[in-house]
Amino acid sequence: LISLMPFLIGILLNFEDSVVIVDEFQNLTRSQLGMALGRLGKGSTMIFCGDNQQIDLKDKNYSAIHDMAKIVESEYVYKRVLQDNHRHPAIDEVFEMLSGM
């Protein structure tokens, strides 16, 4: 199943024995994070992928990515932070050029 967060509202759906990937996590609000976590069933894993430098919400403070620091101490949470840019090498050059405009 592939679905956008707005389509999960009001649906009685639990992800059991599943791997759930929440991409663009930095654009989820706190209430959307709660909705996603509330659907995680037994035997499942939820993976959050996001970049706190790319928050597109009008108010960046509403991003649920800021709340991850509160839950990483849980025995059920594993945090992995990528230190390197995994994009094409040209992306860094283009971003640098755009930031100088």
A tleap script that builds the chain and sets N, CA, C and O, in Angstrom:
source leaprc.protein.ff14SB
mol = sequence {
  NLEU ILE SER LEU MET PRO PHE LEU ILE GLY
  ILE LEU LEU ASN PHE GLU ASP SER VAL VAL
  ILE VAL ASP GLU PHE GLN ASN LEU THR ARG
  SER GLN LEU GLY MET ALA LEU GLY ARG LEU
  GLY LYS GLY SER THR MET ILE PHE CYS GLY
  ASP ASN GLN GLN ILE ASP LEU LYS ASP LYS
  ASN TYR SER ALA ILE HIE ASP MET ALA LYS
  ILE VAL GLU SER GLU TYR VAL TYR LYS ARG
  VAL LEU GLN ASP ASN HIE ARG HIE PRO ALA
  ILE ASP GLU VAL PHE GLU MET LEU SER GLY
  CMET
}
set mol.1.N position { 0.852 -1.187 0.000 }
set mol.1.CA position { 0.000 0.000 0.000 }
set mol.1.C position { 0.883 1.231 0.000 }
set mol.1.O position { 1.788 1.348 0.827 }
set mol.2.N position { 0.634 2.131 -0.901 }
set mol.2.CA position { 1.286 3.435 -0.925 }
set mol.2.C position { 0.180 4.467 -0.798 }
set mol.2.O position { -0.796 4.443 -1.548 }
set mol.3.N position { 0.343 5.386 0.169 }
set mol.3.CA position { -0.711 6.369 0.395 }
set mol.3.C position { -0.118 7.680 0.881 }
set mol.3.O position { 0.945 7.704 1.502 }
set mol.4.N position { -0.810 8.757 0.594 }
set mol.4.CA position { -0.450 10.068 1.114 }
set mol.4.C position { -1.123 10.249 2.468 }
set mol.4.O position { -2.208 9.715 2.699 }
set mol.5.N position { -0.495 10.988 3.349 }
set mol.5.CA position { -1.032 11.178 4.704 }
set mol.5.C position { -2.486 11.662 4.715 }
set mol.5.O position { -3.278 11.136 5.496 }
set mol.6.N position { -2.876 12.641 3.884 }
set mol.6.CA position { -4.274 13.101 3.955 }
set mol.6.C position { -5.298 12.000 3.676 }
set mol.6.O position { -6.430 12.080 4.155 }
set mol.7.N position { -4.920 10.980 2.913 }
set mol.7.CA position { -5.851 9.901 2.590 }
set mol.7.C position { -5.977 8.883 3.718 }
set mol.7.O position { -6.840 8.008 3.663 }
set mol.8.N position { -5.127 8.984 4.744 }
set mol.8.CA position { -5.207 8.065 5.870 }
set mol.8.C position { -6.151 8.564 6.955 }
set mol.8.O position { -6.505 7.812 7.863 }
set mol.9.N position { -6.560 9.824 6.869 }
set mol.9.CA position { -7.454 10.398 7.866 }
set mol.9.C position { -8.809 9.705 7.795 }
set mol.9.O position { -9.412 9.617 6.725 }
set mol.10.N position { -9.281 9.218 8.924 }
set mol.10.CA position { -10.588 8.594 8.994 }
set mol.10.C position { -10.638 7.151 8.541 }
set mol.10.O position { -11.699 6.528 8.576 }
set mol.11.N position { -9.512 6.611 8.116 }
set mol.11.CA position { -9.485 5.220 7.657 }
set mol.11.C position { -9.058 4.327 8.824 }
set mol.11.O position { -8.065 4.601 9.499 }
set mol.12.N position { -9.809 3.273 9.046 }
set mol.12.CA position { -9.435 2.312 10.077 }
set mol.12.C position { -8.433 1.347 9.463 }
set mol.12.O position { -8.804 0.348 8.847 }
set mol.13.N position { -7.167 1.662 9.643 }
set mol.13.CA position { -6.115 0.885 9.008 }
set mol.13.C position { -4.955 0.753 9.982 }
set mol.13.O position { -4.461 1.749 10.510 }
set mol.14.N position { -4.531 -0.459 10.213 }
set mol.14.CA position { -3.347 -0.713 11.013 }
set mol.14.C position { -2.349 -1.458 10.151 }
set mol.14.O position { -2.718 -2.356 9.393 }
set mol.15.N position { -1.097 -1.088 10.266 }
set mol.15.CA position { -0.037 -1.753 9.536 }
set mol.15.C position { 0.541 -2.837 10.435 }
set mol.15.O position { 1.371 -2.545 11.296 }
set mol.16.N position { 0.116 -4.084 10.247 }
set mol.16.CA position { 0.634 -5.191 11.036 }
set mol.16.C position { 1.604 -6.005 10.193 }
set mol.16.O position { 1.380 -6.228 9.003 }
set mol.17.N position { 2.693 -6.447 10.833 }
set mol.17.CA position { 3.733 -7.209 10.144 }
set mol.17.C position { 4.151 -6.505 8.855 }
set mol.17.O position { 4.234 -7.120 7.792 }
set mol.18.N position { 4.410 -5.214 8.970 }
set mol.18.CA position { 4.720 -4.383 7.807 }
set mol.18.C position { 5.949 -3.527 8.062 }
set mol.18.O position { 6.368 -3.326 9.202 }
set mol.19.N position { 6.505 -3.036 6.986 }
set mol.19.CA position { 7.527 -1.991 7.054 }
set mol.19.C position { 6.881 -0.756 6.450 }
set mol.19.O position { 6.485 -0.760 5.284 }
set mol.20.N position { 6.776 0.294 7.243 }
set mol.20.CA position { 6.133 1.541 6.813 }
set mol.20.C position { 7.218 2.603 6.687 }
set mol.20.O position { 7.947 2.871 7.642 }
set mol.21.N position { 7.321 3.201 5.514 }
set mol.21.CA position { 8.306 4.258 5.288 }
set mol.21.C position { 7.568 5.580 5.183 }
set mol.21.O position { 6.715 5.753 4.312 }
set mol.22.N position { 7.893 6.509 6.065 }
set mol.22.CA position { 7.304 7.850 6.042 }
set mol.22.C position { 8.371 8.777 5.464 }
set mol.22.O position { 9.292 9.199 6.162 }
set mol.23.N position { 8.226 9.085 4.170 }
set mol.23.CA position { 9.204 9.921 3.486 }
set mol.23.C position { 8.800 11.388 3.615 }
set mol.23.O position { 7.632 11.707 3.838 }
set mol.24.N position { 9.776 12.264 3.474 }
set mol.24.CA position { 9.553 13.705 3.628 }
set mol.24.C position { 8.974 14.009 5.009 }
set mol.24.O position { 8.105 14.868 5.165 }
set mol.25.N position { 9.470 13.293 5.989 }
set mol.25.CA position { 8.975 13.389 7.362 }
set mol.25.C position { 9.033 14.801 7.920 }
set mol.25.O position { 8.231 15.158 8.782 }
set mol.26.N position { 9.964 15.601 7.445 }
set mol.26.CA position { 10.097 16.966 7.967 }
set mol.26.C position { 8.866 17.809 7.700 }
set mol.26.O position { 8.692 18.858 8.320 }
set mol.27.N position { 8.001 17.370 6.784 }
set mol.27.CA position { 6.793 18.135 6.459 }
set mol.27.C position { 5.543 17.595 7.139 }
set mol.27.O position { 4.430 18.003 6.806 }
set mol.28.N position { 5.715 16.683 8.087 }
set mol.28.CA position { 4.588 16.208 8.888 }
set mol.28.C position { 4.433 17.096 10.114 }
set mol.28.O position { 5.417 17.506 10.729 }
set mol.29.N position { 3.202 17.384 10.455 }
set mol.29.CA position { 2.940 18.118 11.692 }
set mol.29.C position { 2.913 17.129 12.850 }
set mol.29.O position { 2.933 15.916 12.640 }
set mol.30.N position { 2.869 17.643 14.052 }
set mol.30.CA position { 2.822 16.771 15.241 }
set mol.30.C position { 1.580 15.888 15.227 }
set mol.30.O position { 1.655 14.716 15.596 }
set mol.31.N position { 0.441 16.429 14.808 }
set mol.31.CA position { -0.777 15.623 14.788 }
set mol.31.C position { -0.689 14.534 13.718 }
set mol.31.O position { -1.206 13.435 13.921 }
set mol.32.N position { -0.051 14.814 12.595 }
set mol.32.CA position { 0.127 13.794 11.562 }
set mol.32.C position { 1.083 12.704 12.038 }
set mol.32.O position { 0.905 11.533 11.702 }
set mol.33.N position { 2.094 13.079 12.817 }
set mol.33.CA position { 2.996 12.083 13.401 }
set mol.33.C position { 2.217 11.151 14.311 }
set mol.33.O position { 2.399 9.935 14.259 }
set mol.34.N position { 1.352 11.710 15.142 }
set mol.34.CA position { 0.528 10.896 16.023 }
set mol.34.C position { -0.383 9.960 15.242 }
set mol.34.O position { -0.582 8.808 15.628 }
set mol.35.N position { -0.934 10.462 14.138 }
set mol.35.CA position { -1.796 9.632 13.310 }
set mol.35.C position { -1.003 8.472 12.704 }
set mol.35.O position { -1.486 7.340 12.673 }
set mol.36.N position { 0.193 8.746 12.229 }
set mol.36.CA position { 1.021 7.693 11.625 }
set mol.36.C position { 1.411 6.660 12.675 }
set mol.36.O position { 1.286 5.458 12.439 }
set mol.37.N position { 1.879 7.115 13.823 }
set mol.37.CA position { 2.294 6.191 14.878 }
set mol.37.C position { 1.123 5.363 15.394 }
set mol.37.O position { 1.289 4.197 15.754 }
set mol.38.N position { -0.048 5.961 15.428 }
set mol.38.CA position { -1.229 5.259 15.908 }
set mol.38.C position { -1.665 4.110 15.017 }
set mol.38.O position { -2.455 3.264 15.438 }
set mol.39.N position { -1.166 4.068 13.806 }
set mol.39.CA position { -1.521 2.997 12.870 }
set mol.39.C position { -0.475 1.888 12.824 }
set mol.39.O position { -0.635 0.916 12.086 }
set mol.40.N position { 0.587 2.025 13.603 }
set mol.40.CA position { 1.636 1.007 13.609 }
set mol.40.C position { 1.180 -0.205 14.410 }
set mol.40.O position { 0.941 -0.110 15.614 }
set mol.41.N position { 1.061 -1.330 13.741 }
set mol.41.CA position { 0.580 -2.552 14.375 }
set mol.41.C position { 1.710 -3.440 14.858 }
set mol.41.O position { 2.887 -3.127 14.679 }
set mol.42.N position { 1.338 -4.543 15.466 }
set mol.42.CA position { 2.307 -5.499 15.997 }
set mol.42.C position { 3.163 -6.070 14.873 }
set mol.42.O position { 2.696 -6.306 13.759 }
set mol.43.N position { 4.431 -6.282 15.207 }
set mol.43.CA position { 5.358 -6.876 14.251 }
set mol.43.C position { 5.786 -5.940 13.137 }
set mol.43.O position { 6.325 -6.393 12.128 }
set mol.44.N position { 5.557 -4.645 13.298 }
set mol.44.CA position { 5.868 -3.685 12.237 }
set mol.44.C position { 7.020 -2.772 12.608 }
set mol.44.O position { 7.375 -2.623 13.777 }
set mol.45.N position { 7.582 -2.176 11.596 }
set mol.45.CA position { 8.653 -1.198 11.750 }
set mol.45.C position { 8.260 0.040 10.967 }
set mol.45.O position { 7.764 -0.064 9.845 }
set mol.46.N position { 8.479 1.217 11.552 }
set mol.46.CA position { 8.195 2.465 10.858 }
set mol.46.C position { 9.511 3.217 10.702 }
set mol.46.O position { 10.241 3.426 11.671 }
set mol.47.N position { 9.799 3.616 9.476 }
set mol.47.CA position { 11.038 4.322 9.154 }
set mol.47.C position { 10.674 5.742 8.744 }
set mol.47.O position { 9.851 5.947 7.851 }
set mol.48.N position { 11.293 6.723 9.402 }
set mol.48.CA position { 11.059 8.122 9.076 }
set mol.48.C position { 12.278 8.666 8.341 }
set mol.48.O position { 13.400 8.578 8.839 }
set mol.49.N position { 12.055 9.225 7.162 }
set mol.49.CA position { 13.122 9.830 6.368 }
set mol.49.C position { 12.824 11.313 6.240 }
set mol.49.O position { 11.754 11.697 5.767 }
set mol.50.N position { 13.761 12.142 6.658 }
set mol.50.CA position { 13.526 13.574 6.564 }
set mol.50.C position { 14.798 14.362 6.748 }
set mol.50.O position { 15.818 13.837 7.196 }
set mol.51.N position { 14.725 15.621 6.398 }
set mol.51.CA position { 15.864 16.529 6.483 }
set mol.51.C position { 15.382 17.824 7.116 }
set mol.51.O position { 14.550 18.529 6.546 }
set mol.52.N position { 15.905 18.135 8.296 }
set mol.52.CA position { 15.432 19.336 8.994 }
set mol.52.C position { 15.841 20.638 8.295 }
set mol.52.O position { 15.420 21.718 8.710 }
set mol.53.N position { 16.649 20.546 7.250 }
set mol.53.CA position { 17.003 21.726 6.461 }
set mol.53.C position { 16.014 21.967 5.321 }
set mol.53.O position { 16.125 22.965 4.610 }
set mol.54.N position { 15.048 21.064 5.139 }
set mol.54.CA position { 14.133 21.174 4.009 }
set mol.54.C position { 12.666 21.189 4.435 }
set mol.54.O position { 11.815 20.618 3.753 }
set mol.55.N position { 12.373 21.829 5.541 }
set mol.55.CA position { 10.996 21.917 6.023 }
set mol.55.C position { 10.226 22.909 5.159 }
set mol.55.O position { 10.636 24.060 5.005 }
set mol.56.N position { 9.102 22.453 4.594 }
set mol.56.CA position { 8.290 23.284 3.709 }
set mol.56.C position { 7.024 23.828 4.376 }
set mol.56.O position { 6.231 24.508 3.724 }
set mol.57.N position { 6.825 23.541 5.650 }
set mol.57.CA position { 5.638 24.046 6.346 }
set mol.57.C position { 5.740 25.554 6.504 }
set mol.57.O position { 6.839 26.098 6.610 }
set mol.58.N position { 4.590 26.236 6.522 }
set mol.58.CA position { 4.601 27.695 6.693 }
set mol.58.C position { 5.315 28.082 7.984 }
set mol.58.O position { 6.135 29.000 8.002 }
set mol.59.N position { 4.995 27.374 9.057 }
set mol.59.CA position { 5.673 27.598 10.334 }
set mol.59.C position { 6.545 26.380 10.609 }
set mol.59.O position { 6.038 25.321 10.979 }
set mol.60.N position { 7.841 26.527 10.433 }
set mol.60.CA position { 8.775 25.414 10.572 }
set mol.60.C position { 8.768 24.801 11.975 }
set mol.60.O position { 9.204 23.665 12.162 }
set mol.61.N position { 8.274 25.553 12.952 }
set mol.61.CA position { 8.207 25.037 14.324 }
set mol.61.C position { 7.162 23.938 14.486 }
set mol.61.O position { 7.205 23.189 15.462 }
set mol.62.N position { 6.228 23.831 13.551 }
set mol.62.CA position { 5.187 22.797 13.630 }
set mol.62.C position { 5.644 21.444 13.100 }
set mol.62.O position { 4.906 20.462 13.181 }
set mol.63.N position { 6.855 21.390 12.560 }
set mol.63.CA position { 7.358 20.133 12.011 }
set mol.63.C position { 7.575 19.118 13.124 }
set mol.63.O position { 8.166 19.423 14.160 }
set mol.64.N position { 7.087 17.910 12.890 }
set mol.64.CA position { 7.250 16.835 13.864 }
set mol.64.C position { 8.691 16.373 13.969 }
set mol.64.O position { 9.045 15.660 14.909 }
set mol.65.N position { 9.523 16.765 13.025 }
set mol.65.CA position { 10.923 16.343 13.082 }
set mol.65.C position { 11.604 16.876 14.345 }
set mol.65.O position { 12.564 16.282 14.836 }
set mol.66.N position { 11.106 17.994 14.865 }
set mol.66.CA position { 11.665 18.562 16.096 }
set mol.66.C position { 11.345 17.704 17.316 }
set mol.66.O position { 12.035 17.787 18.332 }
set mol.67.N position { 10.304 16.880 17.222 }
set mol.67.CA position { 9.905 16.033 18.341 }
set mol.67.C position { 10.676 14.722 18.408 }
set mol.67.O position { 10.579 14.000 19.400 }
set mol.68.N position { 11.426 14.411 17.386 }
set mol.68.CA position { 12.163 13.147 17.385 }
set mol.68.C position { 13.153 13.068 18.541 }
set mol.68.O position { 13.386 11.991 19.089 }
set mol.69.N position { 13.731 14.197 18.911 }
set mol.69.CA position { 14.684 14.196 20.025 }
set mol.69.C position { 14.037 13.718 21.325 }
set mol.69.O position { 14.720 13.193 22.204 }
set mol.70.N position { 12.727 13.899 21.445 }
set mol.70.CA position { 12.024 13.485 22.661 }
set mol.70.C position { 11.828 11.974 22.730 }
set mol.70.O position { 11.706 11.416 23.820 }
set mol.71.N position { 11.798 11.306 21.577 }
set mol.71.CA position { 11.462 9.884 21.599 }
set mol.71.C position { 12.634 8.958 21.292 }
set mol.71.O position { 12.486 7.739 21.377 }
set mol.72.N position { 13.795 9.508 20.937 }
set mol.72.CA position { 14.920 8.635 20.586 }
set mol.72.C position { 15.469 7.861 21.782 }
set mol.72.O position { 16.224 6.906 21.601 }
set mol.73.N position { 15.109 8.248 22.973 }
set mol.73.CA position { 15.569 7.522 24.161 }
set mol.73.C position { 14.775 6.241 24.391 }
set mol.73.O position { 15.164 5.416 25.217 }
set mol.74.N position { 13.683 6.068 23.683 }
set mol.74.CA position { 12.859 4.876 23.834 }
set mol.74.C position { 13.616 3.649 23.344 }
set mol.74.O position { 14.386 3.727 22.387 }
set mol.75.N position { 13.395 2.526 23.998 }
set mol.75.CA position { 14.036 1.281 23.571 }
set mol.75.C position { 13.512 0.823 22.209 }
set mol.75.O position { 14.112 -0.049 21.581 }
set mol.76.N position { 12.417 1.392 21.754 }
set mol.76.CA position { 11.812 0.997 20.480 }
set mol.76.C position { 12.265 1.869 19.318 }
set mol.76.O position { 11.871 1.631 18.176 }
set mol.77.N position { 13.086 2.875 19.594 }
set mol.77.CA position { 13.494 3.828 18.563 }
set mol.77.C position { 14.982 3.691 18.302 }
set mol.77.O position { 15.794 3.656 19.227 }
set mol.78.N position { 15.321 3.617 17.035 }
set mol.78.CA position { 16.711 3.588 16.610 }
set mol.78.C position { 16.919 4.774 15.685 }
set mol.78.O position { 16.168 4.956 14.727 }
set mol.79.N position { 17.917 5.569 15.961 }
set mol.79.CA position { 18.172 6.773 15.175 }
set mol.79.C position { 19.438 6.592 14.344 }
set mol.79.O position { 20.476 6.156 14.841 }
set mol.80.N position { 19.323 6.935 13.087 }
set mol.80.CA position { 20.472 6.895 12.181 }
set mol.80.C position { 20.514 8.223 11.448 }
set mol.80.O position { 19.540 8.605 10.800 }
set mol.81.N position { 21.631 8.929 11.542 }
set mol.81.CA position { 21.789 10.213 10.871 }
set mol.81.C position { 22.878 10.063 9.813 }
set mol.81.O position { 24.004 9.664 10.111 }
set mol.82.N position { 22.526 10.387 8.587 }
set mol.82.CA position { 23.507 10.345 7.510 }
set mol.82.C position { 24.340 11.614 7.553 }
set mol.82.O position { 23.798 12.720 7.555 }
set mol.83.N position { 25.634 11.459 7.588 }
set mol.83.CA position { 26.523 12.615 7.698 }
set mol.83.C position { 26.894 13.209 6.340 }
set mol.83.O position { 27.241 14.386 6.244 }
set mol.84.N position { 26.818 12.394 5.305 }
set mol.84.CA position { 27.217 12.856 3.985 }
set mol.84.C position { 26.006 13.107 3.102 }
set mol.84.O position { 24.945 12.508 3.278 }
set mol.85.N position { 26.195 14.003 2.154 }
set mol.85.CA position { 25.174 14.258 1.148 }
set mol.85.C position { 25.172 13.088 0.180 }
set mol.85.O position { 26.213 12.743 -0.379 }
set mol.86.N position { 24.024 12.480 -0.022 }
set mol.86.CA position { 23.935 11.339 -0.919 }
set mol.86.C position { 23.343 11.724 -2.270 }
set mol.86.O position { 22.881 10.864 -3.020 }
set mol.87.N position { 23.357 12.982 -2.567 }
set mol.87.CA position { 22.854 13.454 -3.855 }
set mol.87.C position { 24.004 13.512 -4.858 }
set mol.87.O position { 25.166 13.280 -4.527 }
set mol.88.N position { 23.638 13.827 -6.077 }
set mol.88.CA position { 24.628 14.006 -7.140 }
set mol.88.C position { 25.568 15.139 -6.736 }
set mol.88.O position { 25.113 16.118 -6.144 }
set mol.89.N position { 26.868 15.040 -7.038 }
set mol.89.CA position { 27.832 16.082 -6.651 }
set mol.89.C position { 27.477 17.475 -7.177 }
set mol.89.O position { 27.861 18.475 -6.570 }
set mol.90.N position { 26.753 17.554 -8.292 }
set mol.90.CA position { 26.393 18.860 -8.849 }
set mol.90.C position { 25.434 19.622 -7.946 }
set mol.90.O position { 25.380 20.850 -8.007 }
set mol.91.N position { 24.677 18.916 -7.109 }
set mol.91.CA position { 23.674 19.568 -6.259 }
set mol.91.C position { 24.335 20.550 -5.297 }
set mol.91.O position { 23.845 21.667 -5.129 }
set mol.92.N position { 25.441 20.155 -4.662 }
set mol.92.CA position { 26.136 21.069 -3.747 }
set mol.92.C position { 26.580 22.336 -4.476 }
set mol.92.O position { 26.459 23.439 -3.943 }
set mol.93.N position { 27.086 22.175 -5.678 }
set mol.93.CA position { 27.539 23.329 -6.449 }
set mol.93.C position { 26.377 24.251 -6.796 }
set mol.93.O position { 26.496 25.470 -6.678 }
set mol.94.N position { 25.260 23.682 -7.221 }
set mol.94.CA position { 24.091 24.494 -7.574 }
set mol.94.C position { 23.547 25.212 -6.351 }
set mol.94.O position { 23.227 26.398 -6.428 }
set mol.95.N position { 23.432 24.505 -5.200 }
set mol.95.CA position { 22.955 25.156 -3.982 }
set mol.95.C position { 23.867 26.310 -3.571 }
set mol.95.O position { 23.396 27.363 -3.141 }
set mol.96.N position { 25.158 26.105 -3.705 }
set mol.96.CA position { 26.109 27.163 -3.360 }
set mol.96.C position { 25.931 28.369 -4.273 }
set mol.96.O position { 25.975 29.511 -3.816 }
set mol.97.N position { 25.731 28.116 -5.554 }
set mol.97.CA position { 25.521 29.215 -6.513 }
set mol.97.C position { 24.231 29.960 -6.205 }
set mol.97.O position { 24.201 31.189 -6.267 }
set mol.98.N position { 23.166 29.238 -5.875 }
set mol.98.CA position { 21.871 29.862 -5.578 }
set mol.98.C position { 21.906 30.659 -4.281 }
set mol.98.O position { 21.243 31.691 -4.172 }
set mol.99.N position { 22.660 30.203 -3.314 }
set mol.99.CA position { 22.712 30.917 -2.037 }
set mol.99.C position { 23.443 32.247 -2.173 }
set mol.99.O position { 23.254 33.135 -1.341 }
set mol.100.N position { 24.264 32.401 -3.191 }
set mol.100.CA position { 24.990 33.650 -3.409 }
set mol.100.C position { 24.205 34.684 -4.181 }
set mol.100.O position { 24.696 35.786 -4.428 }
set mol.101.N position { 22.977 34.335 -4.568 }
set mol.101.CA position { 22.152 35.271 -5.354 }
set mol.101.C position { 21.474 36.279 -4.479 }
set mol.101.O position { 20.745 37.137 -4.977 }
savepdb mol mol.pdb
quit
